[in-house]
Amino acid sequence: MHLRLLNEKDDQALLTFELENKNWFESFIEAREPTFYSSEGIQQHIRNFLAQYRKSQRLPLLIISDNNEIIGRINLHQICTKTGSAYLGYRVGQASVNCGVASYAVKQILTLAQQKDIKCIKALASIVNKPSRNVLIKNGFQEKRLILNKAIVNGLQIDCIEYQISLNK
């Protein structure tokens, strides 16, 4: 598997991936707007992410299987070049869970972050999403604080833990 930059030609494959995993993702994170799940919605999503990328505010990557299929996504967002900080987000399709995909992708993006002079990365994980929390800890993130009522998942308020890692060259 490997990571590669999202591009506009990924629209149909990304829409398929997101639709196939919609219920899975929404069991852990806030639901996306219904308009996201359309050709126009996904194209706008990609354009927005790439515009942020060109401004050095986001690094939107796809996790690609050995069969050249999208099996996940990982990105750095809210990148601040002045402070050298960013937030990490990722999602792995249900069929690829427990296969080391998230751990691999996080390890790779940390290397890329160092190359971009990002020194501090924060990530949020729901307190009930133990696998995601384990991925962060395995990659050197440390628990920083509990954020109560951070999101709504399936109509319920959920608490999240904020993790952080400092990267040294």
SVG drawing of the C-alpha trace seen along z (x, -y; Angstrom):
<svg xmlns="http://www.w3.org/2000/svg" viewBox="-30 -33 47 40">
<polyline fill="none" stroke="black" stroke-width="0.4" points="0.0,0.0 1.0,-3.6 -0.2,-7.2 -0.7,-9.6 -2.1,-13.1 -5.8,-13.4 -6.6,-14.7 -9.7,-15.7 -9.7,-12.5 -10.4,-10.6 -14.0,-11.8 -15.8,-8.6 -13.5,-6.2 -13.7,-8.5 -17.5,-8.7 -17.7,-4.9 -15.4,-4.5 -17.3,-7.0 -20.7,-5.5 -19.6,-2.0 -18.3,-3.0 -20.9,-5.7 -22.6,-3.7 -19.3,-2.5 -17.8,-6.0 -21.0,-7.4 -20.8,-4.9 -17.7,-6.8 -17.8,-10.3 -20.3,-13.0 -22.3,-12.4 -21.4,-14.4 -24.0,-16.5 -26.2,-14.5 -25.1,-16.7 -21.5,-15.3 -22.7,-11.9 -23.2,-13.0 -20.9,-13.6 -21.1,-17.3 -20.7,-17.1 -17.6,-15.0 -16.1,-17.1 -16.6,-20.3 -15.1,-18.5 -12.0,-17.6 -11.7,-21.2 -11.9,-22.6 -9.2,-20.2 -6.9,-20.9 -7.4,-24.7 -6.3,-24.4 -3.4,-22.2 -2.2,-24.9 -2.3,-27.4 -0.2,-25.0 -3.2,-24.6 -3.9,-20.9 -2.2,-17.8 -5.0,-15.5 -3.8,-12.0 -5.5,-8.8 -4.4,-5.4 -4.1,-3.1 -4.0,0.7 -1.7,2.9 -4.6,3.4 -4.7,-0.4 -8.0,-0.9 -8.8,-3.6 -8.9,-1.9 -8.6,-5.0 -7.9,-8.6 -5.4,-10.6 -4.8,-14.3 -3.1,-17.1 -5.4,-20.1 -5.4,-23.5 -1.7,-23.6 -0.1,-26.7 3.3,-27.4 4.1,-30.1 3.8,-27.7 4.6,-24.5 1.4,-22.9 -1.4,-20.8 -4.2,-18.5 -4.4,-14.9 -7.4,-13.1 -7.9,-9.7 -10.5,-7.1 -10.0,-3.5 -12.7,-1.6 -14.4,1.2 -12.9,4.0 -9.4,2.8 -9.8,2.5 -7.3,4.5 -4.9,4.8 -2.4,2.2 -3.6,-0.4 -4.1,-3.3 -0.9,-2.6 1.0,-2.6 -0.6,-5.7 0.0,-7.7 3.6,-6.6 4.0,-7.8 2.3,-11.1 4.5,-11.9 7.5,-11.6 5.9,-13.8 5.0,-16.4 8.7,-16.5 9.7,-17.2 7.3,-20.1 8.7,-21.6 5.6,-20.7 6.7,-20.3 3.5,-19.6 0.5,-17.5 -2.8,-17.1 -5.5,-14.5 -8.9,-13.8 -10.3,-10.4 -13.7,-9.5 -13.3,-7.9 -15.2,-4.9 -13.0,-4.5 -10.3,-2.4 -8.7,-1.2 -8.1,-4.8 -6.7,-5.7 -4.4,-2.7 -3.1,-3.8 -2.2,-7.3 -0.5,-5.9 1.4,-3.3 2.8,-6.2 4.0,-8.2 1.0,-10.5 0.3,-11.4 -3.0,-12.0 -3.4,-15.7 -7.0,-16.4 -10.6,-15.3 -13.0,-17.3 -16.6,-16.8 -19.5,-16.8 -17.1,-17.4 -19.4,-15.8 -22.8,-14.3 -22.8,-10.7 -26.1,-8.9 -27.9,-11.6 -25.7,-11.3 -23.1,-13.7 -19.6,-12.1 -16.5,-13.0 -13.1,-13.0 -9.5,-12.8 -7.0,-15.2 -3.7,-13.6 -0.5,-15.4 3.0,-14.6 6.0,-16.7 8.2,-16.0 12.0,-16.7 14.3,-16.6"/>
</svg>
